Amino acid sequence: MTTKVAFPPKKEQTAIANYLDKACAQIDGIIRIKEEQLNVLNDYFISYRHKIITQGINKKGNERFGS
């Protein structure tokens, strides 16, 4: 049994590969940005949790610290 597979011309293959390389690079950049944002949010969460634990909240459910 023989299977025939059609391939686009070399020029088209190169264009497809270049497009995919560029798209993947953009996606990788977006992932890096999102990871940085998650790290900032995690740092904020840790800081906020520490303030709540050490300074508590008042009877109205608001934080005691800050204005």
All heavy atoms as TSV, in Angstrom:
chain	resi	resn	atom	element	x	y	z
A	1	MET	N	N	0.844	-1.179	0.000
A	1	MET	CA	C	0.000	0.000	0.000
A	1	MET	C	C	0.885	1.237	0.000
A	1	MET	O	O	1.773	1.389	0.822
A	1	MET	CB	C	-0.888	-0.027	1.241
A	1	MET	CG	C	-1.817	1.128	1.315
A	1	MET	SD	S	-3.056	0.806	2.578
A	1	MET	CE	C	-3.079	2.335	3.382
A	2	THR	N	N	0.637	2.105	-0.933
A	2	THR	CA	C	1.403	3.351	-1.035
A	2	THR	C	C	0.509	4.531	-0.656
A	2	THR	O	O	-0.646	4.592	-1.039
A	2	THR	CB	C	1.896	3.594	-2.468
A	2	THR	OG1	O	1.374	2.646	-3.335
A	2	THR	CG2	C	3.360	3.655	-2.551
A	3	THR	N	N	1.111	5.411	0.072
A	3	THR	CA	C	0.399	6.621	0.457
A	3	THR	C	C	1.068	7.810	-0.215
A	3	THR	O	O	2.286	7.977	-0.121
A	3	THR	CB	C	0.435	6.824	1.985
A	3	THR	OG1	O	-0.092	5.650	2.600
A	3	THR	CG2	C	-0.350	8.019	2.406
A	4	LYS	N	N	0.284	8.595	-0.892
A	4	LYS	CA	C	0.811	9.792	-1.528
A	4	LYS	C	C	0.492	10.993	-0.649
A	4	LYS	O	O	-0.618	11.143	-0.168
A	4	LYS	CB	C	0.201	9.976	-2.926
A	4	LYS	CG	C	0.603	8.903	-3.896
A	4	LYS	CD	C	0.071	9.204	-5.267
A	4	LYS	CE	C	0.531	8.102	-6.223
A	4	LYS	NZ	N	0.146	8.392	-7.602
A	5	VAL	N	N	1.507	11.814	-0.463
A	5	VAL	CA	C	1.353	13.014	0.351
A	5	VAL	C	C	1.742	14.212	-0.503
A	5	VAL	O	O	2.807	14.227	-1.111
A	5	VAL	CB	C	2.245	12.956	1.616
A	5	VAL	CG1	C	2.083	14.202	2.452
A	5	VAL	CG2	C	1.924	11.711	2.428
A	6	ALA	N	N	0.888	15.189	-0.526
A	6	ALA	CA	C	1.173	16.399	-1.303
A	6	ALA	C	C	1.862	17.422	-0.407
A	6	ALA	O	O	1.433	17.670	0.717
A	6	ALA	CB	C	-0.116	16.979	-1.852
A	7	PHE	N	N	2.936	17.977	-0.887
A	7	PHE	CA	C	3.657	19.017	-0.172
A	7	PHE	C	C	3.571	20.307	-0.978
A	7	PHE	O	O	3.684	20.283	-2.197
A	7	PHE	CB	C	5.135	18.639	-0.001
A	7	PHE	CG	C	5.362	17.516	0.952
A	7	PHE	CD1	C	5.583	16.229	0.486
A	7	PHE	CD2	C	5.362	17.737	2.320
A	7	PHE	CE1	C	5.805	15.179	1.362
A	7	PHE	CE2	C	5.586	16.693	3.205
A	7	PHE	CZ	C	5.799	15.410	2.721
A	8	PRO	N	N	3.413	21.434	-0.278
A	8	PRO	CA	C	3.432	22.694	-1.015
A	8	PRO	C	C	4.844	22.956	-1.543
A	8	PRO	O	O	5.819	22.375	-1.057
A	8	PRO	CB	C	3.023	23.737	0.026
A	8	PRO	CG	C	3.181	23.088	1.350
A	8	PRO	CD	C	3.162	21.606	1.134
A	9	PRO	N	N	4.969	23.845	-2.502
A	9	PRO	CA	C	6.294	24.167	-3.018
A	9	PRO	C	C	7.212	24.677	-1.893
A	9	PRO	O	O	6.755	25.199	-0.884
A	9	PRO	CB	C	6.022	25.287	-4.033
A	9	PRO	CG	C	4.564	25.200	-4.346
A	9	PRO	CD	C	3.909	24.584	-3.152
A	10	LYS	N	N	8.509	24.521	-2.103
A	10	LYS	CA	C	9.507	24.897	-1.095
A	10	LYS	C	C	9.322	26.347	-0.640
A	10	LYS	O	O	9.415	26.653	0.553
A	10	LYS	CB	C	10.913	24.684	-1.673
A	10	LYS	CG	C	12.027	24.971	-0.713
A	10	LYS	CD	C	12.118	23.904	0.360
A	10	LYS	CE	C	13.381	24.141	1.179
A	10	LYS	NZ	N	13.401	23.317	2.362
A	11	LYS	N	N	9.048	27.255	-1.563
A	11	LYS	CA	C	8.877	28.671	-1.226
A	11	LYS	C	C	7.699	28.851	-0.266
A	11	LYS	O	O	7.777	29.611	0.701
A	11	LYS	CB	C	8.660	29.484	-2.504
A	11	LYS	CG	C	8.634	30.969	-2.300
A	11	LYS	CD	C	8.538	31.692	-3.639
A	11	LYS	CE	C	8.529	33.198	-3.440
A	11	LYS	NZ	N	8.471	33.924	-4.713
A	12	GLU	N	N	6.623	28.132	-0.513
A	12	GLU	CA	C	5.448	28.215	0.360
A	12	GLU	C	C	5.730	27.586	1.724
A	12	GLU	O	O	5.305	28.093	2.759
A	12	GLU	CB	C	4.247	27.540	-0.304
A	12	GLU	CG	C	2.937	27.769	0.434
A	12	GLU	CD	C	1.741	27.197	-0.305
A	12	GLU	OE1	O	1.866	26.845	-1.499
A	12	GLU	OE2	O	0.670	27.106	0.316
A	13	GLN	N	N	6.475	26.478	1.732
A	13	GLN	CA	C	6.860	25.854	2.998
A	13	GLN	C	C	7.677	26.826	3.845
A	13	GLN	O	O	7.470	26.945	5.061
A	13	GLN	CB	C	7.682	24.590	2.735
A	13	GLN	CG	C	6.897	23.442	2.157
A	13	GLN	CD	C	7.782	22.231	1.903
A	13	GLN	OE1	O	8.690	21.949	2.680
A	13	GLN	NE2	N	7.517	21.521	0.815
A	14	THR	N	N	8.601	27.527	3.191
A	14	THR	CA	C	9.439	28.500	3.899
A	14	THR	C	C	8.577	29.638	4.450
A	14	THR	O	O	8.762	30.063	5.590
A	14	THR	CB	C	10.525	29.057	2.956
A	14	THR	OG1	O	11.307	27.957	2.472
A	14	THR	CG2	C	11.423	30.038	3.661
A	15	ALA	N	N	7.628	30.120	3.664
A	15	ALA	CA	C	6.747	31.192	4.115
A	15	ALA	C	C	5.913	30.740	5.317
A	15	ALA	O	O	5.746	31.493	6.285
A	15	ALA	CB	C	5.838	31.642	2.974
A	16	ILE	N	N	5.414	29.521	5.277
A	16	ILE	CA	C	4.634	28.980	6.391
A	16	ILE	C	C	5.506	28.880	7.638
A	16	ILE	O	O	5.098	29.286	8.737
A	16	ILE	CB	C	4.022	27.612	6.022
A	16	ILE	CG1	C	2.955	27.781	4.943
A	16	ILE	CG2	C	3.444	26.920	7.258
A	16	ILE	CD1	C	2.491	26.464	4.310
A	17	ALA	N	N	6.706	28.352	7.483
A	17	ALA	CA	C	7.621	28.204	8.620
A	17	ALA	C	C	7.967	29.569	9.216
A	17	ALA	O	O	7.991	29.730	10.445
A	17	ALA	CB	C	8.884	27.472	8.194
A	18	ASN	N	N	8.210	30.559	8.373
A	18	ASN	CA	C	8.528	31.903	8.868
A	18	ASN	C	C	7.352	32.502	9.630
A	18	ASN	O	O	7.522	33.119	10.683
A	18	ASN	CB	C	8.931	32.821	7.710
A	18	ASN	CG	C	10.284	32.459	7.138
A	18	ASN	OD1	O	11.097	31.819	7.785
A	18	ASN	ND2	N	10.517	32.846	5.895
A	19	TYR	N	N	6.154	32.320	9.082
A	19	TYR	CA	C	4.949	32.815	9.760
A	19	TYR	C	C	4.801	32.156	11.135
A	19	TYR	O	O	4.523	32.830	12.133
A	19	TYR	CB	C	3.708	32.556	8.907
A	19	TYR	CG	C	2.432	32.846	9.645
A	19	TYR	CD1	C	1.968	34.153	9.757
A	19	TYR	CD2	C	1.707	31.826	10.252
A	19	TYR	CE1	C	0.804	34.436	10.458
A	19	TYR	CE2	C	0.548	32.098	10.950
A	19	TYR	CZ	C	0.094	33.397	11.055
A	19	TYR	OH	O	-1.048	33.670	11.754
A	20	LEU	N	N	4.961	30.842	11.180
A	20	LEU	CA	C	4.817	30.130	12.448
A	20	LEU	C	C	5.888	30.543	13.451
A	20	LEU	O	O	5.603	30.680	14.649
A	20	LEU	CB	C	4.841	28.618	12.214
A	20	LEU	CG	C	3.632	28.053	11.476
A	20	LEU	CD1	C	3.841	26.571	11.173
A	20	LEU	CD2	C	2.356	28.265	12.274
A	21	ASP	N	N	7.114	30.755	12.986
A	21	ASP	CA	C	8.185	31.225	13.880
A	21	ASP	C	C	7.828	32.579	14.485
A	21	ASP	O	O	7.990	32.801	15.689
A	21	ASP	CB	C	9.514	31.330	13.130
A	21	ASP	CG	C	10.129	29.969	12.832
A	21	ASP	OD1	O	9.712	28.971	13.461
A	21	ASP	OD2	O	11.028	29.915	11.970
A	22	LYS	N	N	7.329	33.488	13.658
A	22	LYS	CA	C	6.958	34.823	14.124
A	22	LYS	C	C	5.785	34.742	15.104
A	22	LYS	O	O	5.803	35.378	16.163
A	22	LYS	CB	C	6.595	35.720	12.938
A	22	LYS	CG	C	6.285	37.135	13.324
A	22	LYS	CD	C	5.981	37.990	12.095
A	22	LYS	CE	C	5.607	39.407	12.505
A	22	LYS	NZ	N	5.260	40.247	11.363
A	23	ALA	N	N	4.783	33.941	14.767
A	23	ALA	CA	C	3.613	33.799	15.639
A	23	ALA	C	C	3.996	33.184	16.981
A	23	ALA	O	O	3.544	33.638	18.038
A	23	ALA	CB	C	2.539	32.953	14.953
A	24	CYS	N	N	4.855	32.185	16.949
A	24	CYS	CA	C	5.298	31.543	18.195
A	24	CYS	C	C	6.105	32.512	19.055
A	24	CYS	O	O	5.980	32.521	20.281
A	24	CYS	CB	C	6.108	30.283	17.902
A	24	CYS	SG	S	5.088	28.908	17.334
A	25	ALA	N	N	6.928	33.337	18.427
A	25	ALA	CA	C	7.704	34.334	19.168
A	25	ALA	C	C	6.768	35.334	19.851
A	25	ALA	O	O	6.995	35.723	21.005
A	25	ALA	CB	C	8.675	35.052	18.234
A	26	GLN	N	N	5.707	35.747	19.159
A	26	GLN	CA	C	4.735	36.665	19.751
A	26	GLN	C	C	4.018	36.008	20.928
A	26	GLN	O	O	3.832	36.622	21.979
A	26	GLN	CB	C	3.714	37.117	18.710
A	26	GLN	CG	C	4.282	38.065	17.676
A	26	GLN	CD	C	3.282	38.399	16.574
A	26	GLN	OE1	O	2.365	37.623	16.296
A	26	GLN	NE2	N	3.466	39.549	15.952
A	27	ILE	N	N	3.645	34.762	20.763
A	27	ILE	CA	C	2.967	34.031	21.837
A	27	ILE	C	C	3.904	33.884	23.033
A	27	ILE	O	O	3.489	34.078	24.183
A	27	ILE	CB	C	2.467	32.663	21.339
A	27	ILE	CG1	C	1.332	32.861	20.334
A	27	ILE	CG2	C	2.019	31.780	22.504
A	27	ILE	CD1	C	0.938	31.616	19.568
A	28	ASP	N	N	5.160	33.556	22.783
A	28	ASP	CA	C	6.131	33.440	23.877
A	28	ASP	C	C	6.277	34.765	24.623
A	28	ASP	O	O	6.388	34.789	25.852
A	28	ASP	CB	C	7.493	32.992	23.341
A	28	ASP	CG	C	7.495	31.540	22.883
A	28	ASP	OD1	O	6.582	30.789	23.277
A	28	ASP	OD2	O	8.422	31.162	22.128
A	29	GLY	N	N	6.270	35.881	23.892
A	29	GLY	CA	C	6.354	37.190	24.524
A	29	GLY	C	C	5.144	37.470	25.400
A	29	GLY	O	O	5.269	37.992	26.511
A	30	ILE	N	N	3.972	37.113	24.915
A	30	ILE	CA	C	2.746	37.305	25.693
A	30	ILE	C	C	2.784	36.444	26.953
A	30	ILE	O	O	2.406	36.895	28.032
A	30	ILE	CB	C	1.508	36.980	24.836
A	30	ILE	CG1	C	1.358	38.032	23.738
A	30	ILE	CG2	C	0.253	36.884	25.683
A	30	ILE	CD1	C	0.363	37.671	22.641
A	31	ILE	N	N	3.261	35.224	26.821
A	31	ILE	CA	C	3.368	34.328	27.985
A	31	ILE	C	C	4.307	34.927	29.020
A	31	ILE	O	O	4.008	34.915	30.222
A	31	ILE	CB	C	3.819	32.917	27.550
A	31	ILE	CG1	C	2.691	32.224	26.789
A	31	ILE	CG2	C	4.261	32.084	28.755
A	31	ILE	CD1	C	3.098	30.923	26.113
A	32	ARG	N	N	5.447	35.471	28.573
A	32	ARG	CA	C	6.391	36.105	29.509
A	32	ARG	C	C	5.730	37.267	30.255
A	32	ARG	O	O	5.883	37.405	31.474
A	32	ARG	CB	C	7.635	36.595	28.778
A	32	ARG	CG	C	8.723	35.563	28.652
A	32	ARG	CD	C	10.044	36.174	28.175
A	32	ARG	NE	N	9.917	36.806	26.857
A	32	ARG	CZ	C	9.951	36.156	25.697
A	32	ARG	NH1	N	10.098	34.852	25.688
A	32	ARG	NH2	N	9.850	36.807	24.560
A	33	ILE	N	N	4.986	38.095	29.530
A	33	ILE	CA	C	4.306	39.235	30.159
A	33	ILE	C	C	3.296	38.744	31.188
A	33	ILE	O	O	3.215	39.278	32.303
A	33	ILE	CB	C	3.619	40.111	29.085
A	33	ILE	CG1	C	4.671	40.843	28.258
A	33	ILE	CG2	C	2.644	41.099	29.722
A	33	ILE	CD1	C	4.129	41.512	27.004
A	34	LYS	N	N	2.513	37.740	30.833
A	34	LYS	CA	C	1.505	37.208	31.751
A	34	LYS	C	C	2.158	36.587	32.987
A	34	LYS	O	O	1.649	36.723	34.102
A	34	LYS	CB	C	0.604	36.184	31.055
A	34	LYS	CG	C	-0.282	36.791	29.990
A	34	LYS	CD	C	-1.179	37.859	30.591
A	34	LYS	CE	C	-1.981	38.577	29.539
A	34	LYS	NZ	N	-2.681	39.744	30.078
A	35	GLU	N	N	3.292	35.915	32.807
A	35	GLU	CA	C	4.007	35.354	33.956
A	35	GLU	C	C	4.493	36.457	34.878
A	35	GLU	O	O	4.412	36.334	36.113
A	35	GLU	CB	C	5.168	34.480	33.486
A	35	GLU	CG	C	4.719	33.151	32.909
A	35	GLU	CD	C	5.854	32.336	32.306
A	35	GLU	OE1	O	6.927	32.906	32.002
A	35	GLU	OE2	O	5.656	31.126	32.116
A	36	GLU	N	N	4.997	37.557	34.304
A	36	GLU	CA	C	5.437	38.697	35.113
A	36	GLU	C	C	4.252	39.296	35.876
A	36	GLU	O	O	4.374	39.634	37.054
A	36	GLU	CB	C	6.093	39.760	34.234
A	36	GLU	CG	C	7.433	39.345	33.668
A	36	GLU	CD	C	7.960	40.316	32.613
A	36	GLU	OE1	O	7.374	41.404	32.436
A	36	GLU	OE2	O	8.974	39.977	31.972
A	37	GLN	N	N	3.112	39.420	35.208
A	37	GLN	CA	C	1.919	39.955	35.869
A	37	GLN	C	C	1.485	39.051	37.013
A	37	GLN	O	O	1.122	39.532	38.097
A	37	GLN	CB	C	0.781	40.120	34.868
A	37	GLN	CG	C	1.005	41.231	33.871
A	37	GLN	CD	C	-0.058	41.268	32.768
A	37	GLN	OE1	O	-0.773	40.288	32.540
A	37	GLN	NE2	N	-0.154	42.399	32.103
A	38	LEU	N	N	1.522	37.750	36.802
A	38	LEU	CA	C	1.158	36.813	37.868
A	38	LEU	C	C	2.120	36.918	39.046
A	38	LEU	O	O	1.702	36.844	40.208
A	38	LEU	CB	C	1.129	35.376	37.331
A	38	LEU	CG	C	-0.065	35.031	36.455
A	38	LEU	CD1	C	0.125	33.655	35.823
A	38	LEU	CD2	C	-1.356	35.088	37.239
A	39	ASN	N	N	3.405	37.108	38.768
A	39	ASN	CA	C	4.386	37.268	39.845
A	39	ASN	C	C	4.108	38.530	40.649
A	39	ASN	O	O	4.187	38.516	41.886
A	39	ASN	CB	C	5.810	37.290	39.291
A	39	ASN	CG	C	6.260	35.929	38.821
A	39	ASN	OD1	O	5.777	34.897	39.304
A	39	ASN	ND2	N	7.169	35.904	37.865
A	40	VAL	N	N	3.774	39.623	39.970
A	40	VAL	CA	C	3.446	40.869	40.669
A	40	VAL	C	C	2.201	40.679	41.530
A	40	VAL	O	O	2.168	41.091	42.698
A	40	VAL	CB	C	3.252	42.035	39.666
A	40	VAL	CG1	C	2.648	43.249	40.343
A	40	VAL	CG2	C	4.574	42.400	39.010
A	41	LEU	N	N	1.173	40.054	40.973
A	41	LEU	CA	C	-0.052	39.809	41.741
A	41	LEU	C	C	0.208	38.894	42.930
A	41	LEU	O	O	-0.341	39.110	44.015
A	41	LEU	CB	C	-1.131	39.207	40.846
A	41	LEU	CG	C	-1.779	40.172	39.869
A	41	LEU	CD1	C	-2.693	39.407	38.901
A	41	LEU	CD2	C	-2.557	41.251	40.578
A	42	ASN	N	N	1.047	37.900	42.748
A	42	ASN	CA	C	1.370	37.005	43.851
A	42	ASN	C	C	2.106	37.755	44.955
A	42	ASN	O	O	1.821	37.574	46.141
A	42	ASN	CB	C	2.203	35.817	43.354
A	42	ASN	CG	C	2.386	34.785	44.436
A	42	ASN	OD1	O	1.417	34.320	45.031
A	42	ASN	ND2	N	3.631	34.418	44.705
A	43	ASP	N	N	3.049	38.620	44.566
A	43	ASP	CA	C	3.764	39.429	45.561
A	43	ASP	C	C	2.787	40.334	46.315
A	43	ASP	O	O	2.882	40.500	47.531
A	43	ASP	CB	C	4.853	40.275	44.897
A	43	ASP	CG	C	6.002	39.443	44.366
A	43	ASP	OD1	O	6.120	38.248	44.743
A	43	ASP	OD2	O	6.791	39.980	43.564
A	44	TYR	N	N	1.840	40.935	45.583
A	44	TYR	CA	C	0.838	41.781	46.214
A	44	TYR	C	C	-0.006	40.962	47.192
A	44	TYR	O	O	-0.264	41.386	48.313
A	44	TYR	CB	C	-0.065	42.427	45.155
A	44	TYR	CG	C	-1.196	43.222	45.756
A	44	TYR	CD1	C	-0.966	44.479	46.322
A	44	TYR	CD2	C	-2.489	42.713	45.793
A	44	TYR	CE1	C	-1.995	45.205	46.894
A	44	TYR	CE2	C	-3.523	43.430	46.361
A	44	TYR	CZ	C	-3.278	44.673	46.918
A	44	TYR	OH	O	-4.293	45.375	47.486
A	45	PHE	N	N	-0.429	39.788	46.772
A	45	PHE	CA	C	-1.231	38.922	47.632
A	45	PHE	C	C	-0.480	38.583	48.913
A	45	PHE	O	O	-1.034	38.666	50.015
A	45	PHE	CB	C	-1.616	37.635	46.890
A	45	PHE	CG	C	-2.217	36.583	47.793
A	45	PHE	CD1	C	-3.514	36.715	48.253
A	45	PHE	CD2	C	-1.469	35.486	48.183
A	45	PHE	CE1	C	-4.063	35.756	49.086
A	45	PHE	CE2	C	-2.012	34.535	49.018
A	45	PHE	CZ	C	-3.314	34.663	49.474
A	46	ILE	N	N	0.786	38.222	48.798
A	46	ILE	CA	C	1.586	37.868	49.973
A	46	ILE	C	C	1.699	39.063	50.914
A	46	ILE	O	O	1.539	38.937	52.130
A	46	ILE	CB	C	2.979	37.348	49.539
A	46	ILE	CG1	C	2.824	35.975	48.862
A	46	ILE	CG2	C	3.928	37.261	50.735
A	46	ILE	CD1	C	4.078	35.491	48.164
A	47	SER	N	N	1.952	40.238	50.351
A	47	SER	CA	C	2.062	41.449	51.158
A	47	SER	C	C	0.738	41.767	51.851
A	47	SER	O	O	0.695	42.092	53.041
A	47	SER	CB	C	2.495	42.614	50.261
A	47	SER	OG	O	2.467	43.816	50.968
A	48	TYR	N	N	-0.346	41.695	51.094
A	48	TYR	CA	C	-1.664	41.998	51.645
A	48	TYR	C	C	-2.040	40.994	52.736
A	48	TYR	O	O	-2.547	41.369	53.791
A	48	TYR	CB	C	-2.691	41.985	50.515
A	48	TYR	CG	C	-4.042	42.517	50.918
A	48	TYR	CD1	C	-4.248	43.874	51.093
A	48	TYR	CD2	C	-5.115	41.644	51.114
A	48	TYR	CE1	C	-5.488	44.368	51.454
A	48	TYR	CE2	C	-6.354	42.128	51.484
A	48	TYR	CZ	C	-6.543	43.489	51.654
A	48	TYR	OH	O	-7.771	43.956	52.014
A	49	ARG	N	N	-1.789	39.737	52.486
A	49	ARG	CA	C	-2.078	38.697	53.480
A	49	ARG	C	C	-1.290	38.949	54.757
A	49	ARG	O	O	-1.818	38.837	55.865
A	49	ARG	CB	C	-1.738	37.317	52.902
A	49	ARG	CG	C	-2.043	36.180	53.864
A	49	ARG	CD	C	-1.666	34.851	53.281
A	49	ARG	NE	N	-0.232	34.842	53.006
A	49	ARG	CZ	C	0.393	33.907	52.303
A	49	ARG	NH1	N	-0.297	32.918	51.779
A	49	ARG	NH2	N	1.685	33.960	52.104
A	50	HIS	N	N	-0.035	39.340	54.609
A	50	HIS	CA	C	0.805	39.630	55.775
A	50	HIS	C	C	0.207	40.788	56.582
A	50	HIS	O	O	0.129	40.728	57.812
A	50	HIS	CB	C	2.231	39.970	55.330
A	50	HIS	CG	C	3.109	40.411	56.452
A	50	HIS	ND1	N	3.616	39.532	57.380
A	50	HIS	CD2	C	3.552	41.644	56.809
A	50	HIS	CE1	C	4.332	40.201	58.267
A	50	HIS	NE2	N	4.316	41.485	57.930
A	51	LYS	N	N	-0.241	41.845	55.887
A	51	LYS	CA	C	-0.826	42.985	56.590
A	51	LYS	C	C	-2.098	42.574	57.322
A	51	LYS	O	O	-2.326	42.983	58.459
A	51	LYS	CB	C	-1.135	44.118	55.611
A	51	LYS	CG	C	0.089	44.858	55.157
A	51	LYS	CD	C	-0.282	45.997	54.221
A	51	LYS	CE	C	0.950	46.731	53.756
A	51	LYS	NZ	N	0.627	47.859	52.874
A	52	ILE	N	N	-2.931	41.779	56.694
A	52	ILE	CA	C	-4.168	41.323	57.328
A	52	ILE	C	C	-3.853	40.482	58.559
A	52	ILE	O	O	-4.456	40.644	59.627
A	52	ILE	CB	C	-5.041	40.520	56.334
A	52	ILE	CG1	C	-5.586	41.433	55.242
A	52	ILE	CG2	C	-6.176	39.797	57.049
A	52	ILE	CD1	C	-6.608	42.438	55.694
A	53	ILE	N	N	-2.890	39.584	58.433
A	53	ILE	CA	C	-2.545	38.698	59.550
A	53	ILE	C	C	-1.940	39.485	60.692
A	53	ILE	O	O	-2.270	39.264	61.850
A	53	ILE	CB	C	-1.590	37.578	59.072
A	53	ILE	CG1	C	-2.351	36.613	58.171
A	53	ILE	CG2	C	-0.977	36.844	60.260
A	53	ILE	CD1	C	-1.464	35.607	57.461
A	54	THR	N	N	-1.063	40.432	60.391
A	54	THR	CA	C	-0.362	41.151	61.460
A	54	THR	C	C	-1.160	42.324	62.014
A	54	THR	O	O	-1.034	42.664	63.182
A	54	THR	CB	C	1.008	41.673	60.967
A	54	THR	OG1	O	0.816	42.526	59.840
A	54	THR	CG2	C	1.923	40.516	60.608
A	55	GLN	N	N	-2.036	42.949	61.191
A	55	GLN	CA	C	-2.768	44.129	61.655
A	55	GLN	C	C	-4.257	43.874	61.797
A	55	GLN	O	O	-4.954	44.658	62.421
A	55	GLN	CB	C	-2.525	45.303	60.702
A	55	GLN	CG	C	-1.058	45.695	60.648
A	55	GLN	CD	C	-0.786	46.799	59.642
A	55	GLN	OE1	O	-1.704	47.491	59.219
A	55	GLN	NE2	N	0.457	46.959	59.260
A	56	GLY	N	N	-4.744	42.807	61.224
A	56	GLY	CA	C	-6.143	42.428	61.374
A	56	GLY	C	C	-7.095	43.296	60.569
A	56	GLY	O	O	-6.702	44.141	59.785
A	57	ILE	N	N	-8.390	43.045	60.819
A	57	ILE	CA	C	-9.448	43.827	60.183
A	57	ILE	C	C	-10.383	44.322	61.282
A	57	ILE	O	O	-10.487	43.716	62.349
A	57	ILE	CB	C	-10.226	43.003	59.133
A	57	ILE	CG1	C	-10.729	41.689	59.726
A	57	ILE	CG2	C	-9.365	42.731	57.927
A	57	ILE	CD1	C	-11.574	40.874	58.781
A	58	ASN	N	N	-11.088	45.429	61.037
A	58	ASN	CA	C	-11.990	45.961	62.055
A	58	ASN	C	C	-13.349	45.268	61.981
A	58	ASN	O	O	-13.576	44.413	61.130
A	58	ASN	CB	C	-12.101	47.488	61.941
A	58	ASN	CG	C	-12.700	47.930	60.621
A	58	ASN	OD1	O	-13.433	47.187	59.978
A	58	ASN	ND2	N	-12.388	49.142	60.218
A	59	LYS	N	N	-14.255	45.653	62.849
A	59	LYS	CA	C	-15.573	44.990	62.926
A	59	LYS	C	C	-16.406	45.190	61.669
A	59	LYS	O	O	-17.315	44.421	61.403
A	59	LYS	CB	C	-16.330	45.480	64.153
A	59	LYS	CG	C	-15.708	45.009	65.445
A	59	LYS	CD	C	-16.483	45.485	66.643
A	59	LYS	CE	C	-15.767	45.024	67.905
A	59	LYS	NZ	N	-16.480	45.387	69.113
A	60	LYS	N	N	-16.112	46.237	60.890
A	60	LYS	CA	C	-16.843	46.482	59.656
A	60	LYS	C	C	-16.309	45.619	58.509
A	60	LYS	O	O	-16.837	45.644	57.411
A	60	LYS	CB	C	-16.738	47.953	59.258
A	60	LYS	CG	C	-17.448	48.887	60.193
A	60	LYS	CD	C	-17.315	50.320	59.722
A	60	LYS	CE	C	-17.979	51.273	60.682
A	60	LYS	NZ	N	-17.808	52.663	60.259
A	61	GLY	N	N	-15.252	44.874	58.749
A	61	GLY	CA	C	-14.672	44.023	57.731
A	61	GLY	C	C	-13.628	44.738	56.892
A	61	GLY	O	O	-13.147	44.206	55.906
A	62	ASN	N	N	-13.272	45.953	57.314
A	62	ASN	CA	C	-12.245	46.704	56.604
A	62	ASN	C	C	-10.891	46.491	57.266
A	62	ASN	O	O	-10.790	46.186	58.451
A	62	ASN	CB	C	-12.569	48.213	56.614
A	62	ASN	CG	C	-13.888	48.493	55.932
A	62	ASN	OD1	O	-14.241	47.868	54.944
A	62	ASN	ND2	N	-14.637	49.440	56.475
A	63	GLU	N	N	-9.849	46.706	56.493
A	63	GLU	CA	C	-8.521	46.599	57.040
A	63	GLU	C	C	-8.296	47.709	58.058
A	63	GLU	O	O	-8.848	48.789	57.955
A	63	GLU	CB	C	-7.442	46.721	55.941
A	63	GLU	CG	C	-7.571	45.704	54.842
A	63	GLU	CD	C	-8.465	46.191	53.717
A	63	GLU	OE1	O	-9.068	47.269	53.825
A	63	GLU	OE2	O	-8.583	45.473	52.720
A	64	ARG	N	N	-7.494	47.453	59.065
A	64	ARG	CA	C	-7.162	48.470	60.069
A	64	ARG	C	C	-6.047	49.376	59.586
A	64	ARG	O	O	-5.859	50.437	60.127
A	64	ARG	CB	C	-6.737	47.804	61.366
A	64	ARG	CG	C	-7.853	47.122	62.086
A	64	ARG	CD	C	-7.374	46.624	63.407
A	64	ARG	NE	N	-8.452	45.900	64.074
A	64	ARG	CZ	C	-8.270	45.158	65.139
A	64	ARG	NH1	N	-7.085	45.024	65.665
A	64	ARG	NH2	N	-9.289	44.543	65.683
A	65	PHE	N	N	-5.302	48.957	58.632
A	65	PHE	CA	C	-4.162	49.743	58.180
A	65	PHE	C	C	-4.586	50.667	57.053
A	65	PHE	O	O	-5.640	50.503	56.452
A	65	PHE	CB	C	-3.013	48.849	57.732
A	65	PHE	CG	C	-3.411	47.821	56.713
A	65	PHE	CD1	C	-3.377	48.113	55.373
A	65	PHE	CD2	C	-3.840	46.558	57.091
A	65	PHE	CE1	C	-3.752	47.183	54.432
A	65	PHE	CE2	C	-4.219	45.623	56.157
A	65	PHE	CZ	C	-4.171	45.940	54.821
A	66	GLY	N	N	-3.762	51.612	56.738
A	66	GLY	CA	C	-4.035	52.535	55.637
A	66	GLY	C	C	-5.060	53.588	56.034
A	66	GLY	O	O	-5.399	53.763	57.194
A	67	SER	N	N	-5.574	54.309	55.021
A	67	SER	CA	C	-6.526	55.401	55.302
A	67	SER	C	C	-7.946	54.922	55.349
A	67	SER	O	O	-8.325	53.901	54.900
A	67	SER	CB	C	-6.379	56.486	54.251
A	67	SER	OG	O	-6.428	55.941	52.955
